[in-house]
Amino acid sequence: NAGVMQNPRHLVRRRGQEARLRCSPMKGHSHVYWYRQLPEEGLKFMVYLQKENIIDESGMPKERFSAEFPKEGPSILRIQQVVRGDSAAYFCASSPVEGTDTQYFGPGTRLTVL
Amino acid sequence: GESVGLHLPTLSVQEGDNSIINCAYSNSASDYFIWYKQESGKGPQFIIDIRSNMDKRQGQRVTVLLNKTVKHLSLQIAATQPGDSAVYFCAEFSGGYNKLIFGAGTRLAVHP
């Protein structure tokens, strides 16, 4: 049973470009969560999605960031017009149901903005 | 509460010793807690969890203790091995089961 998959593992962008991060949850999981981690810090919640629905986006910056989890295909975290402060590791987690299940994390995408 | 700070505290232990990693949480309403292990360049890996109706839970070589009175969690690792070297985070569910709040993290360094 494959775990949570994220790609790319490393992404380099210049200021002003767009970054697209992909997450495929574990088989049978319909809940996806995105977190951001700065060096030497814990993960910070960004957004929680179910298929075709954003459930909680309280941790998402108000501008430039968006997320989706379409009926078919992976979840996408999109960052428009990236700035150096967006450089971080972005982790996706998934769970089969909400409420009682542990979130299982992917390997992360390390975004570097030049 | 929210993790803060740029420098992780480090716990150094000798191989074979027991390790105790501590964590304080801020939300007295939190009722589900998880310990994660994060190795360099990897995502957090689930170790063990505990619900607020328990004060102790044991896994393979690991034990989690929960003290709700002082809002404190600890992770005990028995017979620590070099492969245990990593950063350890406690996490709590806040505002429902859709948002994990991570603690600051502790780096465990195991020396032969």
Chai-1 contact restraints between the chains, C-beta under 6 A:
chainA,res_idxA,chainB,res_idxB,connection_type,confidence,min_distance_angstrom,max_distance_angstrom,comment,restraint_id
A,E40,B,L6,contact,1.0,0.0,6.0,A-B,restraint_1
A,E40,B,L8,contact,1.0,0.0,6.0,A-B,restraint_2
A,E41,B,S3,contact,1.0,0.0,6.0,A-B,restraint_3
A,G42,B,S3,contact,1.0,0.0,6.0,A-B,restraint_4
A,G42,B,F89,contact,1.0,0.0,6.0,A-B,restraint_5
A,G42,B,F102,contact,1.0,0.0,6.0,A-B,restraint_6
A,G42,B,G103,contact,1.0,0.0,6.0,A-B,restraint_7
A,G42,B,A104,contact,1.0,0.0,6.0,A-B,restraint_8
A,G42,B,G105,contact,1.0,0.0,6.0,A-B,restraint_9
A,L43,B,F102,contact,1.0,0.0,6.0,A-B,restraint_10
A,F45,B,K99,contact,1.0,0.0,6.0,A-B,restraint_11
A,Y48,B,N98,contact,1.0,0.0,6.0,A-B,restraint_12
A,D56,B,N98,contact,1.0,0.0,6.0,A-B,restraint_13
A,F91,B,G43,contact,1.0,0.0,6.0,A-B,restraint_14
A,E98,B,Y97,contact,1.0,0.0,6.0,A-B,restraint_15
A,E98,B,N98,contact,1.0,0.0,6.0,A-B,restraint_16
A,G99,B,Y97,contact,1.0,0.0,6.0,A-B,restraint_17
A,T102,B,F46,contact,1.0,0.0,6.0,A-B,restraint_18
A,F105,B,G43,contact,1.0,0.0,6.0,A-B,restraint_19
A,F105,B,P44,contact,1.0,0.0,6.0,A-B,restraint_20
A,G106,B,G43,contact,1.0,0.0,6.0,A-B,restraint_21
A,P107,B,K42,contact,1.0,0.0,6.0,A-B,restraint_22
A,P107,B,G43,contact,1.0,0.0,6.0,A-B,restraint_23
A,G108,B,G43,contact,1.0,0.0,6.0,A-B,restraint_24
